[in-house]
Amino acid sequence: MIILKIAFRNIFRQKRRTVFTSITILIGFSLAAFSIGWADGSYNNIINMFTRNWLGHIQIHYDDYLDNPSLYKTIENYKQIGKKLENIKGVEVWTPRVFSGGLASAGNKSSGVQIIGIEPNMENNTTKFSKKIIKGNFFSSNGSKEILLGKGAAKALNIKLSDQVVLISQAADGSIANDLFKFVGIVNTDNDLYDRSSLYLTLKDAQEFLVLEGKIHEIAIVTKKLNNVRNIAKIISKEITNKDLDVAPWQIFAKSFYRAMKADKGGMWISLFVITLVVAVGVLNTVLMSVLERTREFGVLKAIGTRPKQIIKLILYEINIITLISIVFGSIIALLANYYLSIHGIHLSQSFTYGGMKFSEMLTEINARSFYIPAITVFFTASFVGIFPAIKAAKTNPVKSLRFH
């Protein structure tokens, strides 16, 4: 206990040395906390936008539909599944969809399209679909015989609002599906590749057009928390008794995007390593200089009977106390910075595209790991590098050091 009291006294007795060491650790900790908060916030924001914009966090399909899509691989009892989903904790919303290929014609222009049948209200609750309409209107209240086109598809057809579109496809009963629809709006999902071919019908019209009454191809689910997606997917799998259906989290059905995110996120750990290295060098340099300046002091301590182990403890106590103080103040600085940027974000001078999505700002995030990872890293780094100066001080020769000025 007396060694700890002396450590406290030394910290406040040598204020200049304490301030220099504290600033080094504080800056390192704050940078590390901000870096993790910024990385987590940015990646989670990208993932959330990517999944919430259309894909959903979890999808349900017929067993191998994702590998080999087919008009005939359908989900028949989707309304019953939907009722089960609504009772699962963590599920926010869900929506059914139908998909098929087709040919759209307007005037003397034709283009291949992907037909997508959506339930307007449910889709809007899940992906805020109506906000993606950049020209024209969303489906009307009855929505009968109306279509929406992706901006690229609308451009390819050189079409105007209220024009008639002839749609041709293959129906599930083997017949040729064809009908006339009214073009009511242009959709921009910020995914240029997707918007080049997308054509949207109401779910009712799509099922009637493709002869898929009561059947769908996909259920897209949005969860309340992104971190719980895998666990909720497992719960849904247990609730659904039909073994022909596959429940997949976004990490599975958007595997290439997930791998790219994981590889990119590895850069965060490189940044943390560099920051830790800077803190280690700074602490080592400061503490080593402190030991050299206090050679006479350590000589006196040894002359009055202080054991080498006690001197090592003294120096490590000093470092640990300074580190804890720095972490406390660094946490306040990092918390304020991350809080501000989690609301206002970092606006980019030039937007970038990731996974087909355009992003113009990056947001930070306040979470536990952005504080405990830097705290543990900085604390043990400072303690580790402090061992070497402490051993040097413990080996001080009292006779020679008392002559040191």
C-alpha positions in Angstrom: 0.0 0.0 0.0 2.9 2.4 0.8 4.3 1.8 -2.7 0.9 2.9 -4.2 0.9 6.1 -2.0 4.4 6.9 -3.2 3.3 6.3 -6.8 0.5 8.8 -6.4 2.8 11.3 -4.8 5.4 11.0 -7.6 2.7 11.5 -10.3 1.5 14.8 -8.9 5.1 15.9 -7.8 6.4 15.7 -11.4 3.4 17.3 -13.2 5.3 18.1 -16.4 6.4 14.5 -16.9 2.9 13.2 -16.0 1.3 15.6 -18.5 3.5 14.5 -21.4 2.9 10.8 -20.7 -0.8 11.4 -20.3 -1.1 13.3 -23.5 0.6 10.5 -25.4 -1.7 7.8 -24.0 -4.8 10.0 -24.2 -4.3 10.8 -27.9 -3.6 7.2 -28.7 -6.7 6.0 -26.9 -8.9 8.7 -28.4 -7.7 7.9 -31.9 -8.2 4.2 -31.4 -11.8 4.7 -29.9 -12.7 7.0 -32.7 -11.3 4.7 -35.4 -13.3 1.7 -34.2 -16.4 3.8 -33.8 -16.0 5.3 -37.2 -15.2 1.9 -38.8 -18.2 0.2 -37.1 -20.5 3.1 -37.9 -19.5 3.3 -41.5 -19.7 -0.4 -42.2 -23.0 -0.9 -40.4 -24.4 2.1 -42.2 -23.3 0.6 -45.6 -24.7 -2.8 -44.6 -28.0 -1.4 -43.3 -28.5 0.7 -46.5 -27.5 -2.2 -48.7 -29.9 -4.6 -47.0 -32.7 -2.3 -46.1 -32.8 -0.7 -49.5 -34.0 -3.9 -51.1 -32.5 -7.2 -50.0 -33.6 -7.3 -46.4 -31.6 -8.8 -43.5 -33.0 -12.3 -43.9 -34.6 -14.0 -46.9 -36.8 -17.1 -47.3 -36.8 -19.1 -50.5 -37.5 -22.5 -51.9 -34.5 -24.7 -51.0 -32.2 -24.0 -54.0 -33.9 -21.0 -55.5 -30.9 -18.7 -55.0 -28.6 -21.1 -56.9 -31.0 -22.0 -59.6 -33.9 -19.5 -59.8 -37.1 -20.9 -61.4 -40.6 -19.7 -61.9 -41.8 -23.0 -60.4 -39.8 -22.9 -57.1 -42.4 -21.1 -55.0 -43.5 -20.7 -51.4 -47.2 -21.6 -51.2 -48.2 -20.9 -47.6 -46.4 -17.5 -47.2 -49.3 -15.9 -45.3 -49.1 -18.5 -42.6 -45.3 -18.1 -42.4 -45.8 -14.3 -42.2 -48.0 -14.8 -39.1 -45.3 -16.8 -37.5 -42.7 -14.1 -38.3 -44.8 -11.4 -36.7 -44.6 -13.3 -33.4 -40.9 -13.7 -33.4 -39.0 -11.3 -31.2 -36.5 -9.2 -33.2 -38.4 -9.3 -36.5 -39.5 -5.8 -37.5 -41.3 -6.2 -40.8 -41.5 -8.7 -43.8 -42.7 -8.6 -47.3 -43.5 -11.1 -50.1 -42.2 -10.9 -53.7 -42.5 -12.6 -57.0 -39.8 -12.7 -59.8 -39.8 -13.6 -63.4 -38.1 -12.6 -66.7 -40.0 -10.9 -69.5 -40.0 -8.6 -72.5 -41.4 -5.1 -72.3 -42.4 -3.1 -75.3 -43.5 0.6 -75.7 -43.9 2.1 -79.1 -41.1 0.8 -81.3 -38.8 0.1 -78.4 -38.4 -3.3 -76.6 -36.2 -4.3 -73.7 -35.6 -7.4 -71.5 -36.8 -6.8 -68.0 -36.9 -8.5 -64.6 -40.5 -8.6 -63.5 -40.9 -8.0 -59.7 -44.2 -8.4 -58.0 -44.5 -6.5 -54.7 -47.2 -6.0 -52.1 -47.3 -2.1 -52.1 -48.0 -1.4 -48.4 -45.8 -4.2 -47.0 -42.9 -3.4 -49.4 -43.2 0.3 -48.5 -43.0 -0.6 -44.7 -40.0 -2.8 -45.3 -37.8 -0.9 -47.8 -39.5 2.6 -47.9 -40.1 1.9 -51.6 -42.3 4.9 -52.3 -39.3 7.2 -51.5 -37.4 5.7 -54.4 -40.0 7.1 -56.9 -38.1 9.9 -58.7 -40.8 10.7 -61.2 -44.5 9.9 -61.4 -46.3 8.1 -58.6 -46.4 5.0 -56.5 -49.1 2.4 -57.3 -52.6 3.8 -56.8 -55.0 2.5 -54.2 -56.3 -0.3 -56.5 -53.0 -0.5 -58.4 -54.5 -2.6 -61.1 -52.7 -2.9 -64.4 -50.0 -0.4 -63.4 -46.2 -0.7 -63.7 -43.1 1.0 -62.3 -39.8 1.0 -64.1 -36.2 1.3 -63.0 -34.7 4.5 -64.3 -32.4 2.6 -66.7 -35.3 0.5 -68.0 -37.4 3.6 -68.6 -34.6 5.2 -70.5 -34.1 2.1 -72.7 -37.8 2.1 -73.6 -37.8 5.9 -74.2 -41.2 6.0 -72.4 -43.3 8.7 -70.9 -45.6 8.6 -67.9 -49.1 7.2 -68.7 -47.8 5.4 -71.8 -49.0 1.8 -72.4 -46.5 -1.0 -72.0 -46.9 -4.5 -73.5 -45.5 -7.1 -71.2 -44.7 -10.7 -72.4 -43.5 -13.6 -70.3 -44.0 -17.3 -69.6 -46.8 -18.2 -67.1 -46.5 -21.0 -64.6 -49.1 -23.1 -66.4 -46.9 -23.2 -69.6 -48.9 -20.5 -71.5 -47.6 -17.3 -72.8 -48.3 -14.4 -70.4 -49.1 -11.1 -72.1 -51.0 -8.0 -71.1 -51.1 -4.3 -71.4 -50.1 -2.1 -68.4 -50.0 1.7 -67.7 -46.6 3.2 -66.8 -47.0 5.3 -63.7 -43.5 6.0 -62.2 -39.7 5.7 -62.4 -37.8 4.0 -59.6 -34.2 4.8 -58.5 -32.7 2.4 -56.0 -29.2 3.8 -56.4 -28.2 0.5 -57.9 -27.6 1.3 -61.6 -27.2 -2.3 -62.7 -30.5 -3.3 -61.0 -32.4 -0.3 -62.3 -31.5 -1.1 -65.9 -33.9 -4.0 -66.1 -36.4 -3.8 -63.1 -40.1 -3.6 -63.8 -42.5 -3.6 -60.9 -46.1 -4.9 -60.7 -48.3 -5.2 -57.7 -48.2 -8.7 -56.2 -51.8 -9.3 -57.2 -51.2 -8.4 -60.8 -47.9 -10.4 -60.9 -49.6 -13.5 -59.5 -52.5 -13.2 -62.0 -50.1 -12.4 -64.9 -47.8 -15.4 -64.2 -50.6 -17.7 -63.0 -49.1 -18.0 -59.5 -52.2 -17.5 -57.4 -51.3 -17.6 -53.7 -47.6 -18.3 -54.5 -44.5 -16.2 -54.2 -40.7 -16.7 -54.6 -39.3 -14.7 -51.8 -40.0 -13.4 -48.3 -37.7 -10.5 -47.3 -37.3 -9.8 -43.6 -35.9 -6.8 -41.8 -34.8 -7.2 -38.2 -34.7 -4.6 -35.4 -31.0 -5.0 -34.8 -28.4 -5.8 -37.4 -26.2 -7.7 -34.9 -28.9 -10.3 -34.2 -29.6 -11.3 -37.8 -27.9 -14.8 -37.6 -29.7 -15.7 -34.3 -33.1 -14.6 -35.6 -32.5 -16.6 -38.8 -31.9 -19.7 -36.7 -35.1 -19.1 -34.7 -37.1 -18.6 -38.0 -35.7 -21.9 -39.3 -37.0 -23.7 -36.2 -40.4 -22.1 -36.5 -40.9 -23.0 -40.1 -41.5 -26.8 -40.3 -41.3 -27.0 -44.1 -37.9 -28.5 -44.9 -38.1 -27.4 -48.5 -37.7 -23.8 -47.5 -34.3 -22.2 -46.9 -33.8 -19.3 -44.4 -30.7 -17.3 -45.1 -29.2 -14.2 -43.4 -27.7 -11.5 -45.7 -24.2 -12.9 -45.1 -25.3 -15.9 -47.2 -27.5 -14.5 -50.0 -25.1 -11.5 -50.4 -22.0 -13.5 -49.9 -19.7 -11.5 -52.3 -20.7 -8.3 -50.5 -20.1 -9.8 -47.1 -16.6 -11.0 -48.1 -15.8 -7.6 -49.5 -16.9 -6.0 -46.2 -14.9 -8.4 -44.1 -11.7 -7.8 -46.1 -12.2 -4.0 -46.1 -12.9 -4.1 -42.3 -9.5 -5.7 -41.7 -8.0 -2.3 -42.4 -9.4 -1.2 -39.0 -7.2 -3.6 -37.1 -4.1 -2.4 -39.1 -5.0 1.2 -38.0 -5.4 0.0 -34.4 -2.0 -1.7 -34.5 -0.3 1.4 -35.8 -1.9 3.6 -33.1 -0.9 1.0 -30.4 2.7 1.1 -31.8 2.7 4.9 -31.5 1.4 4.8 -28.0 4.0 2.1 -27.0 6.9 4.1 -28.4 5.7 7.3 -26.8 5.2 5.7 -23.4 8.5 3.9 -23.6 10.4 7.0 -24.5 8.8 9.1 -21.8 9.1 6.6 -19.0 12.7 5.8 -20.0 13.7 9.5 -19.8 11.9 9.7 -16.5 14.0 6.8 -15.1 17.2 8.4 -16.3 16.2 11.7 -14.7 15.4 10.0 -11.4 18.6 7.9 -11.1 19.5 9.6 -7.9 16.0 9.1 -6.4 16.2 5.4 -7.1 19.7 5.2 -5.7 18.4 6.8 -2.4 15.5 4.3 -2.3 17.8 1.4 -2.7 20.2 2.8 -0.1 17.5 2.9 2.5 16.6 -0.7 1.8 14.0 -0.7 -0.9 14.0 -4.0 -2.8 14.3 -4.1 -6.7 10.8 -5.6 -6.9 9.3 -2.7 -5.0 10.9 -0.2 -7.4 9.5 -2.1 -10.4 6.1 -2.0 -8.7 6.5 1.7 -8.1 7.1 2.6 -11.7 4.4 0.2 -13.0 1.9 1.7 -10.5 2.8 5.2 -11.8 2.3 4.1 -15.4 -1.0 2.3 -14.6 -2.4 5.3 -12.7 -1.5 7.7 -15.5 -3.0 5.3 -18.1 -6.3 5.0 -16.2 -6.6 8.8 -15.9 -5.8 9.1 -19.7 -8.4 6.5 -20.5 -11.1 8.3 -18.5 -10.5 11.6 -20.2 -9.9 10.0 -23.6 -13.3 8.2 -23.3 -15.0 11.6 -22.8 -13.3 13.0 -25.9 -14.0 10.0 -28.0 -17.6 9.8 -26.8 -18.3 13.4 -27.7 -16.6 13.0 -31.1 -18.4 9.8 -32.0 -21.8 11.2 -30.7 -21.5 14.3 -32.9 -20.4 12.4 -36.0 -23.0 9.7 -35.4 -25.7 12.4 -36.0 -24.0 14.7 -38.5 -21.7 12.3 -40.2 -18.6 13.0 -42.3 -19.8 14.4 -45.6 -17.7 13.2 -48.5 -16.6 15.7 -51.2 -17.3 12.9 -53.8 -19.7 10.1 -53.4 -18.6 6.5 -53.9 -20.3 3.3 -55.0 -20.2 0.1 -52.9 -22.1 -3.0 -53.9 -24.0 -0.9 -56.4 -25.1 1.6 -53.8 -24.0 5.2 -53.7 -22.8 6.8 -50.5 -22.2 10.5 -49.8 -21.5 10.5 -46.1 -20.0 8.3 -43.4 -21.4 7.9 -39.9 -19.7 6.9 -36.7 -21.3 4.7 -34.0 -21.2 4.6 -30.2 -20.7 1.1 -29.0 -19.0 -0.7 -26.1 -16.2 -2.3 -28.2 -15.0 1.1 -29.4 -14.1 1.8 -25.8 -13.1 -1.5 -24.2 -10.9 -2.6 -27.0 -8.7 0.6 -27.0 -8.8 0.6 -23.1 -7.5 -3.0 -22.8 -5.0 -2.5 -25.6 -3.6 0.8 -24.3 -3.5 -0.3 -20.7 -1.6 -3.5 -21.4 0.7 -1.9 -24.0 1.6 0.9 -21.5 2.2 -1.7 -18.7 4.3 -3.9 -21.0 6.6 -1.2 -22.3 6.9 0.1 -18.8 8.5 -3.1 -17.6 11.9 -2.4 -19.3 12.5 1.0 -17.8 11.3 -0.4 -14.4 13.9 -3.2 -14.6 16.6 -0.6 -15.5 15.6 1.4 -12.4 15.6 -1.7 -10.2 19.2 -2.4 -11.2 20.4 1.1 -10.2 23.7 1.0 -8.3 23.0 3.1 -5.1 26.7 4.1 -4.7 27.1 5.4 -8.3 23.6 7.0 -8.4 24.1 9.0 -5.3 27.0 10.8 -7.1 24.7 11.4 -10.1 23.6 15.1 -10.5 
